[in-house]
Amino acid sequence: MGSVTAGDSHSPCFLQVLPNHGLHAAAFFTAFLVSLALSWTVLFFFTRYQCLQGGVLARRGVQRAESKLEPSPFTSAGGVNEDLSLNDQMVDILTSEDPGSMLQALEELEIATLNQADADLEACRTQISKDIIALLLRSLTSGGHLSPQAERRMVLVFRKQFLLLEKEVQEEYDRKMLALTAECDLETKKKTENQYQREMLETEEVEELLKRVSERSAAECRGLLRTLHGLEQEHVRSALALHQEEDFAQAHRQLAIFQRNELHSIFFAQIKSAILKGDLKPEAAKMLLQDYSKLQENVEELMDFFQATKRYHLSKRFGHREYLVQNLQCMETRVQGLLSTAAAQLTQLIQKHERYQPAASHGGATCPPILDIVEQISSSIFWRKR
């Protein structure tokens, strides 16, 4: 790593080696960088292997733990999907081409959200009651008041009767929804026919009155009458939709109360049957019923608190969304006012320009640039609206 030179000195053949320090430094840094890169590569693959091995072990442990647990209805992604669906509906409302119907659509979405929240809480309440029954039976077995065979037998009976109850409630719900839908359709048809007949009578009366006015005024009155009829139809449709949602919510609440009472009746009947069969002593049954009643009271208080809290937050969110929609409507009204003012000013500008053009051609005066006039009018509209 140097240069070799030859020359005459004290010996006949003389070799002189001159070291190259730049080449030495370059080789040293190159070797250092290569070794550093290799070290980082080995460390990366080693860490990656350890992470993969730990992830596999963790997944196996989770799978073993999940295999020991029963599936819970609260671990599904239904709530997330519902939130995403509601957010999509809110986006559709905000991007609607008809700003006037935003508040109505927002109210309908709010009612649907509250009804869905009540349904979810009722499902949680029912599942908690079932879990309470299972835990109480297990505590009786662990305390020696109930044999394991009797516990398994009672659990099977409870499970079978709960499934029958759910099936009965679902059938009753479908029947009620079908009846309410038919009733709402009939009411909608009836009110629509009444609205149509009233509109026909009003149109005939207005046509008789418009025979005495000018054609321009008659056209304006007809347009206003059509707008009024459209608003009345929209109001009738929204009122019917809200009434239908309220009827559906009331039917769901009635079925929820029925299911809750039937669940308690099933529990009491099975405890009574266990006492008659000799599987459970009266003292243990009395203690069990006291614990069950106390736990149910706590559950009722807790679920009522959850319901009130959720309704509060939903109402607060609805207030924020309503404020946003109202601001959008105000902005839309302001934009429409600006456009109307600009259209009126431009019409006056065109008329002035048409009147000024013949006078300028006869008098020899120069016509002012129309773009300058438009800019002046636009500036005056902007500062007036501010």
ABEGO torsion letter per residue (X at the ends): XBBBBBBBBABABBBBBBBBAAAAAAAAAAAAAAAAAAAAAAAAAAAAAAAAAAAAAAAAAAAAAAAABBBBAAABAAAAAAAAAAAAAAAAAAABABAAAAAAAAAAAAAAAAAAAAAAAAAAAAAAAAAAAAAAAAAAAAAGABBAAAAAAAAAAAAAAAAAAAAAAAAAAAAAAAAAAAAAAAAAAAAAAAAAAAAAAAAAAAAAAAAABBAAAAAAAAAAAAAAAAAAAAAAAAAAAAAAAAAAAAAAAAAAAAAAAAAAAAAAAAAAAAAAAGABBAAAAAAAAAAAAAAAAAAAAAAAAAAAAAAAAAAAAAAAAAAAAAAAAAAAAAAAAAAAAAAAAAAAAAAAAAAAAAAAAAAGBBBBBAAAAAAAAAAAAAAAAX
